[in-house]
C-alpha cells in the first residue's frame, strides 16, 4: 500500500517535531528571565566572576547533553534544574550566609595553590577530573594542558559542570540519575544509609568533607539553595535532603 503525503503535511509534522524538541530542552524550564531572577547576584560588583556566567553559555552547554533537563515528567525535569543550580550555587556562593541568593559569584576557588584547583560552576578539581571532563566534552587533553579554560571560556565552564552532573564515576551514580529517580541503591549503599534524594547528590559532589558527620553548615547551604529554586519552579523538594548520616562513597 502506498501513501502520499503532501508537502504541507510534511511541513506540519516537522514543525511539531521541532517545537516539541525545543519545548523539552533545559531552556524551556530555566528561561532567560528565570535565570536572571535565580542568579541576580552574580553580576554584582563584589563578585570576582562578574559577567562570566551568561544564560547563552548555559543554554549552549546544556544543549550538548540531550538528557539534561529533559528526562521524566515536568516535575522531574524541574527538580533536576533546581538541584543542579542548588548545588552549583553553593559551590560558587559569594553572598551572605543563609540568604541563598549569592550563587555564581565565584569562578575560581580562593585557594589556588594547586594547578587543578576548583573552577567553574561545579568547582572542578583534581587532574583526573580535568582529564575525564576534557574527554567527556570532546576537547581531549586541552583541560589538562590548560585548566584555566574552565575559568575563561563560559561554555566550557558550564559543560564541565553538566558533564560532572551527568556522569557516573567509580562507585558513584550520576547526579542526573539520582534526581530523576533512575538510581537504585546497591546493598552497599543501603548499608551506608545512602538513600534516594538530594542528599546523595551532595555525597557525590563533596561527601568526603560534608557527609556522615551530623549537621553541617555546608550541607544546609546546599539544601537552602535547592529549596529556594524548587519554590521558584513550584516543585516539591522530595525527601532525604541531607547526607548527615550517610557514609561517603570513598568509604564504600
C-alpha positions as CSV (number, residue, x, y, z in Angstrom):
1,X,0.0,0.0,0.0
2,X,1.3,3.4,-1.0
3,X,0.7,6.6,1.0
4,X,1.0,10.0,-0.5
5,X,1.9,12.8,2.0
6,X,1.6,16.3,0.9
7,X,4.5,18.8,1.4
8,X,2.2,20.8,3.6
9,X,1.6,17.8,5.9
10,X,5.3,17.1,6.0
11,X,6.0,20.7,7.0
12,X,3.4,20.5,9.7
13,X,4.9,17.3,11.1
14,X,8.4,18.8,11.0
15,X,7.1,21.9,12.8
16,X,5.5,19.7,15.5
17,X,8.7,17.7,15.9
18,X,10.8,20.9,16.1
19,X,8.6,22.6,18.6
20,X,8.3,19.5,20.8
21,X,12.1,19.2,20.8
22,X,12.5,22.9,21.7
23,X,9.9,22.6,24.4
24,X,11.8,19.7,26.1
25,X,15.2,21.4,26.5
26,X,16.6,22.9,29.7
27,X,15.8,26.4,28.4
28,X,12.1,25.6,28.5
29,X,12.3,25.3,32.3
30,X,15.0,27.8,33.1
31,X,14.1,30.7,30.8
32,X,16.3,33.7,30.5
33,X,14.0,35.7,32.8
34,X,14.1,32.9,35.5
35,X,17.9,32.6,35.1
36,X,18.3,36.3,35.9
37,X,16.0,36.0,38.9
38,X,17.7,32.9,40.3
39,X,21.3,34.2,39.8
40,X,20.8,38.0,40.1
41,X,23.7,38.5,42.4
42,X,26.3,37.0,40.0
43,X,26.9,40.3,38.3
44,X,27.3,42.3,41.5
45,X,30.4,44.4,41.6
46,X,31.7,42.4,44.6
47,X,31.7,39.2,42.6
48,X,35.1,38.1,41.1
49,X,33.1,36.3,38.4
50,X,31.0,39.3,37.3
51,X,29.9,39.0,33.7
52,X,31.2,35.4,33.3
53,X,28.2,33.2,33.8
54,X,25.7,34.0,31.0
55,X,22.4,32.5,30.1
56,X,23.5,31.9,26.5
57,X,26.6,30.0,27.7
58,X,24.4,27.8,29.9
59,X,22.0,27.0,27.1
60,X,24.8,26.3,24.7
61,X,26.4,23.9,27.2
62,X,23.0,22.3,28.2
63,X,22.1,21.6,24.6
64,X,25.2,19.4,24.3
65,X,23.7,17.0,26.8
66,X,20.3,15.8,25.4
67,X,19.1,14.1,28.6
68,X,19.9,17.1,30.9
69,X,16.6,18.7,31.9
70,X,14.6,16.6,29.5
71,X,14.3,13.3,31.5
72,X,11.0,12.3,33.0
73,X,7.8,14.3,33.6
74,X,7.6,18.0,34.2
75,X,8.2,17.6,37.9
76,X,11.3,15.5,37.4
77,X,12.7,18.0,34.9
78,X,12.1,21.0,37.2
79,X,13.6,19.2,40.2
80,X,16.7,18.5,38.2
81,X,17.2,22.1,37.3
82,X,16.6,23.1,40.9
83,X,19.1,20.5,42.1
84,X,21.7,21.4,39.6
85,X,21.5,25.1,40.4
86,X,21.2,24.4,44.1
87,X,24.5,22.5,44.2
88,X,26.4,24.8,41.8
89,X,25.1,28.0,43.6
90,X,26.6,26.7,46.8
91,X,29.9,25.9,45.1
92,X,30.1,29.4,43.8
93,X,28.4,31.3,46.5
94,X,29.5,34.8,47.3
95,X,26.5,36.1,49.2
96,X,25.7,36.4,52.9
97,X,25.2,33.0,54.7
98,X,21.6,32.0,54.9
99,X,20.2,34.2,52.1
100,X,20.6,31.6,49.3
101,X,20.8,34.4,46.7
102,X,24.5,34.7,46.1
103,X,25.2,31.9,43.7
104,X,27.5,32.1,40.7
105,X,29.7,34.8,42.2
106,X,33.0,32.9,42.0
107,X,34.6,31.2,39.0
108,X,37.8,30.2,40.8
109,X,38.5,28.6,44.1
110,X,40.0,31.1,46.6
111,X,42.9,28.7,47.4
112,X,44.8,28.4,44.1
113,X,47.9,26.8,45.4
114,X,47.3,23.6,43.3
115,X,47.4,23.6,39.5
116,X,44.0,21.8,39.3
117,X,42.1,23.9,41.8
118,X,38.4,24.3,41.7
119,X,37.0,26.2,38.7
120,X,33.5,26.7,37.2
121,X,30.0,26.1,38.5
122,X,30.9,22.7,40.0
123,X,34.4,23.9,41.1
124,X,36.1,21.1,39.1
125,X,39.2,19.9,41.0
126,X,42.0,17.3,40.6
127,X,43.8,16.4,37.4
128,X,41.8,13.2,37.0
129,X,38.6,15.2,36.8
130,X,40.0,17.7,34.3
131,X,41.2,14.8,32.1
132,X,37.8,13.0,32.3
133,X,35.9,16.2,31.7
134,X,38.0,17.1,28.7
135,X,37.3,13.7,27.2
136,X,33.7,13.9,28.1
137,X,33.1,17.3,26.4
138,X,35.2,16.5,23.4
139,X,38.2,18.7,23.9
140,X,40.7,15.9,24.7
141,X,43.7,16.9,26.8
142,X,43.0,20.6,26.5
143,X,41.8,20.9,30.0
144,X,44.8,19.1,31.4
145,X,47.2,21.2,29.4
146,X,45.3,24.4,30.1
147,X,42.9,24.0,33.1
148,X,42.2,27.7,33.1
149,X,39.9,27.2,30.1
150,X,37.3,26.2,32.7
151,X,37.6,29.7,34.2
152,X,37.9,31.7,30.9
153,X,35.5,30.1,28.5
154,X,32.0,30.2,29.9
155,X,30.6,27.5,27.6
156,X,33.4,25.1,28.5
157,X,32.9,26.0,32.2
158,X,29.2,25.1,32.1
159,X,29.9,22.0,30.0
160,X,32.3,20.6,32.7
161,X,29.7,21.2,35.4
162,X,27.0,19.5,33.3
163,X,29.4,16.7,32.4
164,X,30.1,16.0,36.0
165,X,26.4,16.1,36.8
166,X,25.5,13.6,34.0
167,X,28.4,11.1,34.5
168,X,28.6,8.2,36.9
169,X,32.2,7.7,38.3
170,X,33.7,4.9,40.2
171,X,31.1,3.6,42.7
172,X,29.1,6.8,42.5
173,X,25.9,7.2,40.5
174,X,25.4,10.3,38.4
175,X,23.6,13.2,40.0
176,X,21.3,13.1,37.0
177,X,20.2,9.6,37.7
178,X,19.7,10.3,41.4
179,X,17.5,13.4,40.9
180,X,15.4,11.8,38.1
181,X,14.7,8.7,40.1
182,X,16.8,6.4,38.0
183,X,19.2,5.3,40.7
184,X,18.5,2.2,42.8
185,X,20.8,1.9,45.9
186,X,23.0,-1.2,46.0
187,X,23.3,-3.3,49.2
188,X,26.5,-1.3,50.0
189,X,24.6,2.0,49.6
190,X,21.8,0.8,51.8
191,X,24.3,-0.3,54.5
192,X,25.9,3.2,54.2
193,X,22.4,4.9,54.6
194,X,22.7,6.3,51.1
195,X,19.0,6.7,50.0
196,X,17.4,8.3,47.0
197,X,17.2,12.1,47.4
198,X,19.1,15.3,47.1
199,X,21.4,14.3,50.0
200,X,23.1,11.7,47.9
201,X,24.0,14.3,45.3
202,X,25.8,16.3,48.0
203,X,27.6,13.0,48.9
204,X,28.6,12.5,45.2
205,X,30.0,16.1,45.0
206,X,31.7,16.5,48.3
207,X,30.8,13.7,50.6
208,X,34.3,13.1,52.0
209,X,34.2,16.5,53.7
210,X,30.5,17.1,54.3
211,X,28.6,13.8,54.8
212,X,28.4,11.4,57.7
213,X,29.3,13.9,60.4
214,X,25.9,15.1,61.6
215,X,24.5,18.5,60.9
216,X,26.8,20.6,58.7
217,X,26.5,24.2,57.6
218,X,27.7,23.4,54.0
219,X,25.1,20.8,53.7
220,X,22.4,23.2,55.0
221,X,23.6,25.8,52.4
222,X,23.2,23.3,49.6
223,X,19.7,22.5,50.8
224,X,18.8,26.1,51.2
225,X,19.6,26.9,47.6
226,X,17.7,23.9,46.4
227,X,14.6,24.8,48.4
228,X,14.7,28.3,47.0
229,X,14.9,27.1,43.4
230,X,12.2,24.5,44.0
231,X,10.0,27.3,45.3
232,X,10.7,29.4,42.2
233,X,9.9,26.5,40.0
234,X,6.8,25.5,42.0
235,X,8.0,21.9,42.5
236,X,8.3,19.7,45.7
237,X,11.8,19.1,47.1
238,X,11.2,15.4,47.8
239,X,12.6,13.6,50.8
240,X,16.2,12.8,52.1
241,X,17.6,16.2,51.5
242,X,20.7,15.9,53.7
243,X,23.6,13.4,53.9
244,X,24.2,13.8,57.7
245,X,24.0,10.1,58.4
246,X,25.4,8.8,55.2
247,X,28.8,7.2,54.8
248,X,30.7,8.9,52.0
249,X,31.3,6.9,48.8
250,X,35.1,6.7,49.4
251,X,34.4,4.6,52.4
252,X,32.4,2.0,50.3
